[in-house]
Amino acid sequence: MDAVREAYTGHYTTPAVLYGVLVALALAALAVTIGTRTFRSAGA
């Protein structure tokens, strides 16, 4: 939530925003990995 507040006010280089971006990228990578494995195991 702190990252969203900072980004909304225009402070894009704070540690909170960096942490938020890193967490979002990690979750996206995890979702793509799980989705790819599920798709491959379904035999498609």
Full PDB file with SEQRES, HELIX, SHEET, SSBOND, CRYST1, ORIGX, SCALE, CONECT and MASTER records, all heavy atoms in Angstrom:
SEQRES   1 A   44  MET ASP ALA VAL ARG GLU ALA TYR THR GLY HIS TYR THR          
SEQRES   2 A   44  THR PRO ALA VAL LEU TYR GLY VAL LEU VAL ALA LEU ALA          
SEQRES   3 A   44  LEU ALA ALA LEU ALA VAL THR ILE GLY THR ARG THR PHE          
SEQRES   4 A   44  ARG SER ALA GLY ALA                                          
HELIX    1 AA1 ASP A    2  TYR A    8  1                                   7    
HELIX    2 AA2 PRO A   15  SER A   41  1                                  27    
CRYST1    1.000    1.000    1.000  90.00  90.00  90.00 P 1           1          
ORIGX1      1.000000  0.000000  0.000000        0.00000                         
ORIGX2      0.000000  1.000000  0.000000        0.00000                         
ORIGX3      0.000000  0.000000  1.000000        0.00000                         
SCALE1      1.000000  0.000000  0.000000        0.00000                         
SCALE2      0.000000  1.000000  0.000000        0.00000                         
SCALE3      0.000000  0.000000  1.000000        0.00000                         
ATOM      1  N   MET A   1       0.815  -1.178   0.000  1.00  0.00           N  
ATOM      2  CA  MET A   1       0.000   0.000   0.000  1.00  0.00           C  
ATOM      3  C   MET A   1       0.867   1.253   0.000  1.00  0.00           C  
ATOM      4  O   MET A   1       0.522   2.245  -0.626  1.00  0.00           O  
ATOM      5  CB  MET A   1      -0.936  -0.040   1.197  1.00  0.00           C  
ATOM      6  CG  MET A   1      -1.953   1.057   1.168  1.00  0.00           C  
ATOM      7  SD  MET A   1      -2.806   1.236  -0.377  1.00  0.00           S  
ATOM      8  CE  MET A   1      -4.258   0.329  -0.120  1.00  0.00           C  
ATOM      9  N   ASP A   2       1.982   1.187   0.690  1.00  0.00           N  
ATOM     10  CA  ASP A   2       2.875   2.351   0.717  1.00  0.00           C  
ATOM     11  C   ASP A   2       3.404   2.671  -0.677  1.00  0.00           C  
ATOM     12  O   ASP A   2       3.542   3.840  -1.041  1.00  0.00           O  
ATOM     13  CB  ASP A   2       4.047   2.106   1.661  1.00  0.00           C  
ATOM     14  CG  ASP A   2       3.620   2.096   3.116  1.00  0.00           C  
ATOM     15  OD1 ASP A   2       2.596   2.735   3.430  1.00  0.00           O  
ATOM     16  OD2 ASP A   2       4.313   1.461   3.928  1.00  0.00           O  
ATOM     17  N   ALA A   3       3.675   1.628  -1.465  1.00  0.00           N  
ATOM     18  CA  ALA A   3       4.179   1.850  -2.824  1.00  0.00           C  
ATOM     19  C   ALA A   3       3.132   2.559  -3.669  1.00  0.00           C  
ATOM     20  O   ALA A   3       3.465   3.453  -4.457  1.00  0.00           O  
ATOM     21  CB  ALA A   3       4.562   0.517  -3.459  1.00  0.00           C  
ATOM     22  N   VAL A   4       1.888   2.202  -3.511  1.00  0.00           N  
ATOM     23  CA  VAL A   4       0.825   2.846  -4.282  1.00  0.00           C  
ATOM     24  C   VAL A   4       0.699   4.313  -3.885  1.00  0.00           C  
ATOM     25  O   VAL A   4       0.565   5.189  -4.741  1.00  0.00           O  
ATOM     26  CB  VAL A   4      -0.519   2.108  -4.076  1.00  0.00           C  
ATOM     27  CG1 VAL A   4      -1.660   2.854  -4.736  1.00  0.00           C  
ATOM     28  CG2 VAL A   4      -0.432   0.693  -4.618  1.00  0.00           C  
ATOM     29  N   ARG A   5       0.772   4.589  -2.600  1.00  0.00           N  
ATOM     30  CA  ARG A   5       0.693   5.979  -2.130  1.00  0.00           C  
ATOM     31  C   ARG A   5       1.844   6.816  -2.681  1.00  0.00           C  
ATOM     32  O   ARG A   5       1.653   7.936  -3.129  1.00  0.00           O  
ATOM     33  CB  ARG A   5       0.714   6.023  -0.607  1.00  0.00           C  
ATOM     34  CG  ARG A   5      -0.581   5.669   0.026  1.00  0.00           C  
ATOM     35  CD  ARG A   5      -0.544   5.984   1.522  1.00  0.00           C  
ATOM     36  NE  ARG A   5      -1.514   5.151   2.196  1.00  0.00           N  
ATOM     37  CZ  ARG A   5      -1.237   4.190   3.052  1.00  0.00           C  
ATOM     38  NH1 ARG A   5       0.020   3.948   3.384  1.00  0.00           N  
ATOM     39  NH2 ARG A   5      -2.183   3.474   3.599  1.00  0.00           N  
ATOM     40  N   GLU A   6       3.043   6.246  -2.620  1.00  0.00           N  
ATOM     41  CA  GLU A   6       4.214   6.970  -3.107  1.00  0.00           C  
ATOM     42  C   GLU A   6       4.112   7.223  -4.614  1.00  0.00           C  
ATOM     43  O   GLU A   6       4.414   8.315  -5.085  1.00  0.00           O  
ATOM     44  CB  GLU A   6       5.492   6.189  -2.796  1.00  0.00           C  
ATOM     45  CG  GLU A   6       5.811   6.087  -1.324  1.00  0.00           C  
ATOM     46  CD  GLU A   6       6.264   7.396  -0.729  1.00  0.00           C  
ATOM     47  OE1 GLU A   6       6.834   8.237  -1.443  1.00  0.00           O  
ATOM     48  OE2 GLU A   6       6.051   7.597   0.486  1.00  0.00           O  
ATOM     49  N   ALA A   7       3.699   6.219  -5.360  1.00  0.00           N  
ATOM     50  CA  ALA A   7       3.576   6.378  -6.810  1.00  0.00           C  
ATOM     51  C   ALA A   7       2.485   7.390  -7.148  1.00  0.00           C  
ATOM     52  O   ALA A   7       2.619   8.180  -8.086  1.00  0.00           O  
ATOM     53  CB  ALA A   7       3.282   5.038  -7.462  1.00  0.00           C  
ATOM     54  N   TYR A   8       1.408   7.391  -6.400  1.00  0.00           N  
ATOM     55  CA  TYR A   8       0.307   8.319  -6.644  1.00  0.00           C  
ATOM     56  C   TYR A   8       0.750   9.768  -6.447  1.00  0.00           C  
ATOM     57  O   TYR A   8       0.315  10.660  -7.174  1.00  0.00           O  
ATOM     58  CB  TYR A   8      -0.868   7.994  -5.730  1.00  0.00           C  
ATOM     59  CG  TYR A   8      -2.088   8.846  -5.974  1.00  0.00           C  
ATOM     60  CD1 TYR A   8      -2.880   8.630  -7.081  1.00  0.00           C  
ATOM     61  CD2 TYR A   8      -2.424   9.876  -5.103  1.00  0.00           C  
ATOM     62  CE1 TYR A   8      -3.998   9.416  -7.326  1.00  0.00           C  
ATOM     63  CE2 TYR A   8      -3.528  10.666  -5.333  1.00  0.00           C  
ATOM     64  CZ  TYR A   8      -4.312  10.429  -6.446  1.00  0.00           C  
ATOM     65  OH  TYR A   8      -5.410  11.214  -6.679  1.00  0.00           O  
ATOM     66  N   THR A   9       1.634   9.984  -5.485  1.00  0.00           N  
ATOM     67  CA  THR A   9       2.103  11.339  -5.218  1.00  0.00           C  
ATOM     68  C   THR A   9       3.299  11.727  -6.085  1.00  0.00           C  
ATOM     69  O   THR A   9       3.812  12.834  -5.961  1.00  0.00           O  
ATOM     70  CB  THR A   9       2.473  11.520  -3.730  1.00  0.00           C  
ATOM     71  OG1 THR A   9       3.483  10.582  -3.387  1.00  0.00           O  
ATOM     72  CG2 THR A   9       1.264  11.344  -2.840  1.00  0.00           C  
ATOM     73  N   GLY A  10       3.751  10.805  -6.951  1.00  0.00           N  
ATOM     74  CA  GLY A  10       4.819  11.139  -7.875  1.00  0.00           C  
ATOM     75  C   GLY A  10       6.217  10.802  -7.406  1.00  0.00           C  
ATOM     76  O   GLY A  10       7.191  11.172  -8.044  1.00  0.00           O  
ATOM     77  N   HIS A  11       6.343  10.095  -6.301  1.00  0.00           N  
ATOM     78  CA  HIS A  11       7.662   9.702  -5.786  1.00  0.00           C  
ATOM     79  C   HIS A  11       7.947   8.271  -6.241  1.00  0.00           C  
ATOM     80  O   HIS A  11       7.618   7.314  -5.566  1.00  0.00           O  
ATOM     81  CB  HIS A  11       7.690   9.787  -4.254  1.00  0.00           C  
ATOM     82  CG  HIS A  11       7.384  11.147  -3.752  1.00  0.00           C  
ATOM     83  ND1 HIS A  11       6.227  11.443  -3.072  1.00  0.00           N  
ATOM     84  CD2 HIS A  11       8.077  12.310  -3.849  1.00  0.00           C  
ATOM     85  CE1 HIS A  11       6.226  12.727  -2.762  1.00  0.00           C  
ATOM     86  NE2 HIS A  11       7.341  13.279  -3.227  1.00  0.00           N  
ATOM     87  N   TYR A  12       8.597   8.160  -7.408  1.00  0.00           N  
ATOM     88  CA  TYR A  12       8.803   6.845  -8.010  1.00  0.00           C  
ATOM     89  C   TYR A  12      10.101   6.175  -7.621  1.00  0.00           C  
ATOM     90  O   TYR A  12      10.318   5.020  -7.946  1.00  0.00           O  
ATOM     91  CB  TYR A  12       8.745   6.964  -9.537  1.00  0.00           C  
ATOM     92  CG  TYR A  12       7.445   7.541 -10.028  1.00  0.00           C  
ATOM     93  CD1 TYR A  12       7.418   8.785 -10.661  1.00  0.00           C  
ATOM     94  CD2 TYR A  12       6.250   6.864  -9.866  1.00  0.00           C  
ATOM     95  CE1 TYR A  12       6.231   9.322 -11.112  1.00  0.00           C  
ATOM     96  CE2 TYR A  12       5.057   7.389 -10.306  1.00  0.00           C  
ATOM     97  CZ  TYR A  12       5.056   8.620 -10.938  1.00  0.00           C  
ATOM     98  OH  TYR A  12       3.873   9.156 -11.372  1.00  0.00           O  
ATOM     99  N   THR A  13      10.984   6.864  -6.949  1.00  0.00           N  
ATOM    100  CA  THR A  13      12.298   6.295  -6.647  1.00  0.00           C  
ATOM    101  C   THR A  13      12.487   5.981  -5.171  1.00  0.00           C  
ATOM    102  O   THR A  13      13.625   5.868  -4.706  1.00  0.00           O  
ATOM    103  CB  THR A  13      13.401   7.250  -7.114  1.00  0.00           C  
ATOM    104  OG1 THR A  13      13.228   8.518  -6.466  1.00  0.00           O  
ATOM    105  CG2 THR A  13      13.360   7.449  -8.612  1.00  0.00           C  
ATOM    106  N   THR A  14      11.420   5.808  -4.445  1.00  0.00           N  
ATOM    107  CA  THR A  14      11.535   5.485  -3.024  1.00  0.00           C  
ATOM    108  C   THR A  14      11.687   3.977  -2.842  1.00  0.00           C  
ATOM    109  O   THR A  14      11.320   3.191  -3.714  1.00  0.00           O  
ATOM    110  CB  THR A  14      10.299   5.973  -2.248  1.00  0.00           C  
ATOM    111  OG1 THR A  14       9.149   5.308  -2.748  1.00  0.00           O  
ATOM    112  CG2 THR A  14      10.128   7.472  -2.369  1.00  0.00           C  
ATOM    113  N   PRO A  15      12.231   3.563  -1.723  1.00  0.00           N  
ATOM    114  CA  PRO A  15      12.382   2.126  -1.466  1.00  0.00           C  
ATOM    115  C   PRO A  15      11.039   1.372  -1.466  1.00  0.00           C  
ATOM    116  O   PRO A  15      10.983   0.217  -1.876  1.00  0.00           O  
ATOM    117  CB  PRO A  15      13.027   2.067  -0.080  1.00  0.00           C  
ATOM    118  CG  PRO A  15      13.741   3.367   0.050  1.00  0.00           C  
ATOM    119  CD  PRO A  15      12.892   4.360  -0.683  1.00  0.00           C  
ATOM    120  N   ALA A  16       9.992   2.011  -1.020  1.00  0.00           N  
ATOM    121  CA  ALA A  16       8.686   1.351  -0.999  1.00  0.00           C  
ATOM    122  C   ALA A  16       8.215   1.015  -2.415  1.00  0.00           C  
ATOM    123  O   ALA A  16       7.681  -0.066  -2.660  1.00  0.00           O  
ATOM    124  CB  ALA A  16       7.652   2.232  -0.302  1.00  0.00           C  
ATOM    125  N   VAL A  17       8.439   1.904  -3.349  1.00  0.00           N  
ATOM    126  CA  VAL A  17       8.039   1.654  -4.736  1.00  0.00           C  
ATOM    127  C   VAL A  17       8.912   0.551  -5.329  1.00  0.00           C  
ATOM    128  O   VAL A  17       8.405  -0.341  -6.016  1.00  0.00           O  
ATOM    129  CB  VAL A  17       8.114   2.942  -5.580  1.00  0.00           C  
ATOM    130  CG1 VAL A  17       7.841   2.650  -7.042  1.00  0.00           C  
ATOM    131  CG2 VAL A  17       7.137   3.977  -5.059  1.00  0.00           C  
ATOM    132  N   LEU A  18      10.202   0.582  -5.063  1.00  0.00           N  
ATOM    133  CA  LEU A  18      11.093  -0.466  -5.555  1.00  0.00           C  
ATOM    134  C   LEU A  18      10.669  -1.827  -5.015  1.00  0.00           C  
ATOM    135  O   LEU A  18      10.594  -2.801  -5.762  1.00  0.00           O  
ATOM    136  CB  LEU A  18      12.535  -0.166  -5.149  1.00  0.00           C  
ATOM    137  CG  LEU A  18      13.566  -1.231  -5.524  1.00  0.00           C  
ATOM    138  CD1 LEU A  18      13.633  -1.406  -7.035  1.00  0.00           C  
ATOM    139  CD2 LEU A  18      14.921  -0.875  -4.959  1.00  0.00           C  
ATOM    140  N   TYR A  19      10.376  -1.899  -3.744  1.00  0.00           N  
ATOM    141  CA  TYR A  19       9.931  -3.143  -3.130  1.00  0.00           C  
ATOM    142  C   TYR A  19       8.616  -3.612  -3.755  1.00  0.00           C  
ATOM    143  O   TYR A  19       8.451  -4.784  -4.056  1.00  0.00           O  
ATOM    144  CB  TYR A  19       9.780  -2.950  -1.616  1.00  0.00           C  
ATOM    145  CG  TYR A  19       9.316  -4.188  -0.898  1.00  0.00           C  
ATOM    146  CD1 TYR A  19      10.161  -5.276  -0.735  1.00  0.00           C  
ATOM    147  CD2 TYR A  19       8.040  -4.265  -0.370  1.00  0.00           C  
ATOM    148  CE1 TYR A  19       9.746  -6.409  -0.081  1.00  0.00           C  
ATOM    149  CE2 TYR A  19       7.605  -5.395   0.294  1.00  0.00           C  
ATOM    150  CZ  TYR A  19       8.466  -6.470   0.441  1.00  0.00           C  
ATOM    151  OH  TYR A  19       8.036  -7.598   1.083  1.00  0.00           O  
ATOM    152  N   GLY A  20       7.708  -2.697  -3.980  1.00  0.00           N  
ATOM    153  CA  GLY A  20       6.432  -3.042  -4.605  1.00  0.00           C  
ATOM    154  C   GLY A  20       6.608  -3.581  -6.012  1.00  0.00           C  
ATOM    155  O   GLY A  20       5.959  -4.550  -6.411  1.00  0.00           O  
ATOM    156  N   VAL A  21       7.497  -2.977  -6.772  1.00  0.00           N  
ATOM    157  CA  VAL A  21       7.769  -3.449  -8.139  1.00  0.00           C  
ATOM    158  C   VAL A  21       8.402  -4.830  -8.101  1.00  0.00           C  
ATOM    159  O   VAL A  21       8.034  -5.715  -8.882  1.00  0.00           O  
ATOM    160  CB  VAL A  21       8.666  -2.443  -8.892  1.00  0.00           C  
ATOM    161  CG1 VAL A  21       9.194  -3.030 -10.184  1.00  0.00           C  
ATOM    162  CG2 VAL A  21       7.897  -1.161  -9.164  1.00  0.00           C  
ATOM    163  N   LEU A  22       9.335  -5.042  -7.204  1.00  0.00           N  
ATOM    164  CA  LEU A  22       9.982  -6.353  -7.102  1.00  0.00           C  
ATOM    165  C   LEU A  22       8.992  -7.441  -6.706  1.00  0.00           C  
ATOM    166  O   LEU A  22       9.022  -8.548  -7.259  1.00  0.00           O  
ATOM    167  CB  LEU A  22      11.140  -6.295  -6.096  1.00  0.00           C  
ATOM    168  CG  LEU A  22      12.345  -5.477  -6.533  1.00  0.00           C  
ATOM    169  CD1 LEU A  22      13.383  -5.423  -5.413  1.00  0.00           C  
ATOM    170  CD2 LEU A  22      12.950  -6.048  -7.801  1.00  0.00           C  
ATOM    171  N   VAL A  23       8.111  -7.145  -5.790  1.00  0.00           N  
ATOM    172  CA  VAL A  23       7.099  -8.119  -5.384  1.00  0.00           C  
ATOM    173  C   VAL A  23       6.142  -8.411  -6.540  1.00  0.00           C  
ATOM    174  O   VAL A  23       5.805  -9.568  -6.798  1.00  0.00           O  
ATOM    175  CB  VAL A  23       6.328  -7.628  -4.139  1.00  0.00           C  
ATOM    176  CG1 VAL A  23       5.114  -8.488  -3.860  1.00  0.00           C  
ATOM    177  CG2 VAL A  23       7.250  -7.613  -2.934  1.00  0.00           C  
ATOM    178  N   ALA A  24       5.740  -7.389  -7.265  1.00  0.00           N  
ATOM    179  CA  ALA A  24       4.846  -7.584  -8.402  1.00  0.00           C  
ATOM    180  C   ALA A  24       5.516  -8.424  -9.486  1.00  0.00           C  
ATOM    181  O   ALA A  24       4.882  -9.315 -10.075  1.00  0.00           O  
ATOM    182  CB  ALA A  24       4.407  -6.241  -8.964  1.00  0.00           C  
ATOM    183  N   LEU A  25       6.789  -8.182  -9.765  1.00  0.00           N  
ATOM    184  CA  LEU A  25       7.511  -8.978 -10.762  1.00  0.00           C  
ATOM    185  C   LEU A  25       7.672 -10.431 -10.316  1.00  0.00           C  
ATOM    186  O   LEU A  25       7.546 -11.350 -11.130  1.00  0.00           O  
ATOM    187  CB  LEU A  25       8.878  -8.357 -11.043  1.00  0.00           C  
ATOM    188  CG  LEU A  25       8.862  -7.046 -11.815  1.00  0.00           C  
ATOM    189  CD1 LEU A  25      10.280  -6.476 -11.914  1.00  0.00           C  
ATOM    190  CD2 LEU A  25       8.267  -7.235 -13.194  1.00  0.00           C  
ATOM    191  N   ALA A  26       7.936 -10.628  -9.047  1.00  0.00           N  
ATOM    192  CA  ALA A  26       8.069 -11.995  -8.532  1.00  0.00           C  
ATOM    193  C   ALA A  26       6.749 -12.749  -8.640  1.00  0.00           C  
ATOM    194  O   ALA A  26       6.724 -13.923  -9.033  1.00  0.00           O  
ATOM    195  CB  ALA A  26       8.549 -11.967  -7.082  1.00  0.00           C  
ATOM    196  N   LEU A  27       5.655 -12.093  -8.300  1.00  0.00           N  
ATOM    197  CA  LEU A  27       4.345 -12.746  -8.414  1.00  0.00           C  
ATOM    198  C   LEU A  27       3.988 -13.038  -9.865  1.00  0.00           C  
ATOM    199  O   LEU A  27       3.419 -14.089 -10.170  1.00  0.00           O  
ATOM    200  CB  LEU A  27       3.267 -11.884  -7.759  1.00  0.00           C  
ATOM    201  CG  LEU A  27       3.313 -11.819  -6.240  1.00  0.00           C  
ATOM    202  CD1 LEU A  27       2.271 -10.833  -5.714  1.00  0.00           C  
ATOM    203  CD2 LEU A  27       3.090 -13.195  -5.634  1.00  0.00           C  
ATOM    204  N   ALA A  28       4.330 -12.144 -10.770  1.00  0.00           N  
ATOM    205  CA  ALA A  28       4.068 -12.373 -12.191  1.00  0.00           C  
ATOM    206  C   ALA A  28       4.885 -13.562 -12.693  1.00  0.00           C  
ATOM    207  O   ALA A  28       4.373 -14.407 -13.434  1.00  0.00           O  
ATOM    208  CB  ALA A  28       4.384 -11.119 -12.993  1.00  0.00           C  
ATOM    209  N   ALA A  29       6.142 -13.643 -12.319  1.00  0.00           N  
ATOM    210  CA  ALA A  29       6.986 -14.766 -12.730  1.00  0.00           C  
ATOM    211  C   ALA A  29       6.456 -16.080 -12.169  1.00  0.00           C  
ATOM    212  O   ALA A  29       6.430 -17.101 -12.871  1.00  0.00           O  
ATOM    213  CB  ALA A  29       8.419 -14.536 -12.275  1.00  0.00           C  
ATOM    214  N   LEU A  30       6.013 -16.064 -10.939  1.00  0.00           N  
ATOM    215  CA  LEU A  30       5.439 -17.261 -10.325  1.00  0.00           C  
ATOM    216  C   LEU A  30       4.164 -17.691 -11.047  1.00  0.00           C  
ATOM    217  O   LEU A  30       3.972 -18.876 -11.338  1.00  0.00           O  
ATOM    218  CB  LEU A  30       5.147 -17.001  -8.846  1.00  0.00           C  
ATOM    219  CG  LEU A  30       4.551 -18.161  -8.065  1.00  0.00           C  
ATOM    220  CD1 LEU A  30       5.551 -19.308  -7.979  1.00  0.00           C  
ATOM    221  CD2 LEU A  30       4.158 -17.693  -6.675  1.00  0.00           C  
ATOM    222  N   ALA A  31       3.312 -16.743 -11.378  1.00  0.00           N  
ATOM    223  CA  ALA A  31       2.073 -17.054 -12.075  1.00  0.00           C  
ATOM    224  C   ALA A  31       2.336 -17.620 -13.463  1.00  0.00           C  
ATOM    225  O   ALA A  31       1.680 -18.584 -13.891  1.00  0.00           O  
ATOM    226  CB  ALA A  31       1.195 -15.805 -12.171  1.00  0.00           C  
ATOM    227  N   VAL A  32       3.300 -17.061 -14.184  1.00  0.00           N  
ATOM    228  CA  VAL A  32       3.640 -17.566 -15.519  1.00  0.00           C  
ATOM    229  C   VAL A  32       4.216 -18.972 -15.410  1.00  0.00           C  
ATOM    230  O   VAL A  32       3.889 -19.854 -16.214  1.00  0.00           O  
ATOM    231  CB  VAL A  32       4.613 -16.602 -16.230  1.00  0.00           C  
ATOM    232  CG1 VAL A  32       5.202 -17.240 -17.469  1.00  0.00           C  
ATOM    233  CG2 VAL A  32       3.897 -15.317 -16.582  1.00  0.00           C  
ATOM    234  N   THR A  33       5.060 -19.205 -14.432  1.00  0.00           N  
ATOM    235  CA  THR A  33       5.653 -20.527 -14.247  1.00  0.00           C  
ATOM    236  C   THR A  33       4.581 -21.573 -13.940  1.00  0.00           C  
ATOM    237  O   THR A  33       4.561 -22.644 -14.551  1.00  0.00           O  
ATOM    238  CB  THR A  33       6.695 -20.491 -13.117  1.00  0.00           C  
ATOM    239  OG1 THR A  33       7.700 -19.540 -13.450  1.00  0.00           O  
ATOM    240  CG2 THR A  33       7.326 -21.846 -12.903  1.00  0.00           C  
ATOM    241  N   ILE A  34       3.699 -21.265 -13.024  1.00  0.00           N  
ATOM    242  CA  ILE A  34       2.636 -22.208 -12.673  1.00  0.00           C  
ATOM    243  C   ILE A  34       1.702 -22.426 -13.857  1.00  0.00           C  
ATOM    244  O   ILE A  34       1.295 -23.555 -14.143  1.00  0.00           O  
ATOM    245  CB  ILE A  34       1.869 -21.717 -11.426  1.00  0.00           C  
ATOM    246  CG1 ILE A  34       2.767 -21.808 -10.202  1.00  0.00           C  
ATOM    247  CG2 ILE A  34       0.595 -22.531 -11.214  1.00  0.00           C  
ATOM    248  CD1 ILE A  34       2.198 -21.164  -8.966  1.00  0.00           C  
ATOM    249  N   GLY A  35       1.357 -21.371 -14.553  1.00  0.00           N  
ATOM    250  CA  GLY A  35       0.485 -21.496 -15.716  1.00  0.00           C  
ATOM    251  C   GLY A  35       1.110 -22.331 -16.815  1.00  0.00           C  
ATOM    252  O   GLY A  35       0.435 -23.161 -17.437  1.00  0.00           O  
ATOM    253  N   THR A  36       2.396 -22.148 -17.061  1.00  0.00           N  
ATOM    254  CA  THR A  36       3.093 -22.919 -18.092  1.00  0.00           C  
ATOM    255  C   THR A  36       3.140 -24.397 -17.721  1.00  0.00           C  
ATOM    256  O   THR A  36       2.878 -25.270 -18.552  1.00  0.00           O  
ATOM    257  CB  THR A  36       4.526 -22.389 -18.286  1.00  0.00           C  
ATOM    258  OG1 THR A  36       4.441 -21.012 -18.660  1.00  0.00           O  
ATOM    259  CG2 THR A  36       5.271 -23.156 -19.347  1.00  0.00           C  
ATOM    260  N   ARG A  37       3.446 -24.692 -16.489  1.00  0.00           N  
ATOM    261  CA  ARG A  37       3.496 -26.104 -16.046  1.00  0.00           C  
ATOM    262  C   ARG A  37       2.112 -26.734 -16.127  1.00  0.00           C  
ATOM    263  O   ARG A  37       1.990 -27.898 -16.539  1.00  0.00           O  
ATOM    264  CB  ARG A  37       4.036 -26.185 -14.624  1.00  0.00           C  
ATOM    265  CG  ARG A  37       5.504 -25.924 -14.546  1.00  0.00           C  
ATOM    266  CD  ARG A  37       6.020 -26.099 -13.154  1.00  0.00           C  
ATOM    267  NE  ARG A  37       7.447 -25.802 -13.099  1.00  0.00           N  
ATOM    268  CZ  ARG A  37       8.176 -25.868 -12.018  1.00  0.00           C  
ATOM    269  NH1 ARG A  37       7.622 -26.220 -10.870  1.00  0.00           N  
ATOM    270  NH2 ARG A  37       9.449 -25.585 -12.062  1.00  0.00           N  
ATOM    271  N   THR A  38       1.091 -26.016 -15.739  1.00  0.00           N  
ATOM    272  CA  THR A  38      -0.275 -26.548 -15.808  1.00  0.00           C  
ATOM    273  C   THR A  38      -0.680 -26.796 -17.252  1.00  0.00           C  
ATOM    274  O   THR A  38      -1.264 -27.839 -17.565  1.00  0.00           O  
ATOM    275  CB  THR A  38      -1.263 -25.570 -15.143  1.00  0.00           C  
ATOM    276  OG1 THR A  38      -0.849 -25.357 -13.787  1.00  0.00           O  
ATOM    277  CG2 THR A  38      -2.665 -26.106 -15.164  1.00  0.00           C  
ATOM    278  N   PHE A  39      -0.364 -25.882 -18.130  1.00  0.00           N  
ATOM    279  CA  PHE A  39      -0.714 -26.022 -19.532  1.00  0.00           C  
ATOM    280  C   PHE A  39      -0.002 -27.218 -20.152  1.00  0.00           C  
ATOM    281  O   PHE A  39      -0.600 -27.992 -20.897  1.00  0.00           O  
ATOM    282  CB  PHE A  39      -0.357 -24.739 -20.283  1.00  0.00           C  
ATOM    283  CG  PHE A  39      -0.854 -24.700 -21.696  1.00  0.00           C  
ATOM    284  CD1 PHE A  39      -2.190 -24.481 -21.971  1.00  0.00           C  
ATOM    285  CD2 PHE A  39       0.022 -24.879 -22.752  1.00  0.00           C  
ATOM    286  CE1 PHE A  39      -2.655 -24.443 -23.268  1.00  0.00           C  
ATOM    287  CE2 PHE A  39      -0.429 -24.840 -24.058  1.00  0.00           C  
ATOM    288  CZ  PHE A  39      -1.777 -24.627 -24.318  1.00  0.00           C  
ATOM    289  N   ARG A  40       1.273 -27.395 -19.847  1.00  0.00           N  
ATOM    290  CA  ARG A  40       2.039 -28.515 -20.401  1.00  0.00           C  
ATOM    291  C   ARG A  40       1.550 -29.846 -19.866  1.00  0.00           C  
ATOM    292  O   ARG A  40       1.510 -30.844 -20.595  1.00  0.00           O  
ATOM    293  CB  ARG A  40       3.517 -28.346 -20.113  1.00  0.00           C  
ATOM    294  CG  ARG A  40       4.160 -27.289 -20.955  1.00  0.00           C  
ATOM    295  CD  ARG A  40       5.637 -27.224 -20.708  1.00  0.00           C  
ATOM    296  NE  ARG A  40       6.228 -26.173 -21.541  1.00  0.00           N  
ATOM    297  CZ  ARG A  40       7.481 -25.818 -21.492  1.00  0.00           C  
ATOM    298  NH1 ARG A  40       8.306 -26.420 -20.651  1.00  0.00           N  
ATOM    299  NH2 ARG A  40       7.940 -24.870 -22.276  1.00  0.00           N  
ATOM    300  N   SER A  41       1.191 -29.904 -18.585  1.00  0.00           N  
ATOM    301  CA  SER A  41       0.746 -31.171 -18.011  1.00  0.00           C  
ATOM    302  C   SER A  41      -0.659 -31.543 -18.464  1.00  0.00           C  
ATOM    303  O   SER A  41      -1.050 -32.698 -18.373  1.00  0.00           O  
ATOM    304  CB  SER A  41       0.809 -31.118 -16.483  1.00  0.00           C  
ATOM    305  OG  SER A  41      -0.171 -30.224 -15.982  1.00  0.00           O  
ATOM    306  N   ALA A  42      -1.407 -30.591 -18.978  1.00  0.00           N  
ATOM    307  CA  ALA A  42      -2.751 -30.881 -19.472  1.00  0.00           C  
ATOM    308  C   ALA A  42      -2.703 -31.558 -20.834  1.00  0.00           C  
ATOM    309  O   ALA A  42      -3.738 -31.995 -21.336  1.00  0.00           O  
ATOM    310  CB  ALA A  42      -3.563 -29.591 -19.556  1.00  0.00           C  
ATOM    311  N   GLY A  43      -1.540 -31.615 -21.455  1.00  0.00           N  
ATOM    312  CA  GLY A  43      -1.395 -32.288 -22.723  1.00  0.00           C  
ATOM    313  C   GLY A  43      -1.803 -31.441 -23.913  1.00  0.00           C  
ATOM    314  O   GLY A  43      -2.106 -31.947 -24.978  1.00  0.00           O  
ATOM    315  N   ALA A  44      -1.793 -30.140 -23.741  1.00  0.00           N  
ATOM    316  CA  ALA A  44      -2.213 -29.263 -24.835  1.00  0.00           C  
ATOM    317  C   ALA A  44      -1.083 -28.980 -25.781  1.00  0.00           C  
ATOM    318  O   ALA A  44       0.047 -28.998 -25.518  1.00  0.00           O  
ATOM    319  CB  ALA A  44      -2.747 -27.960 -24.270  1.00  0.00           C  
TER     320      ALA A  44                                                      
MASTER        0    0    0    2    0    0    0    6  319    1    0    4          
END                                                                             
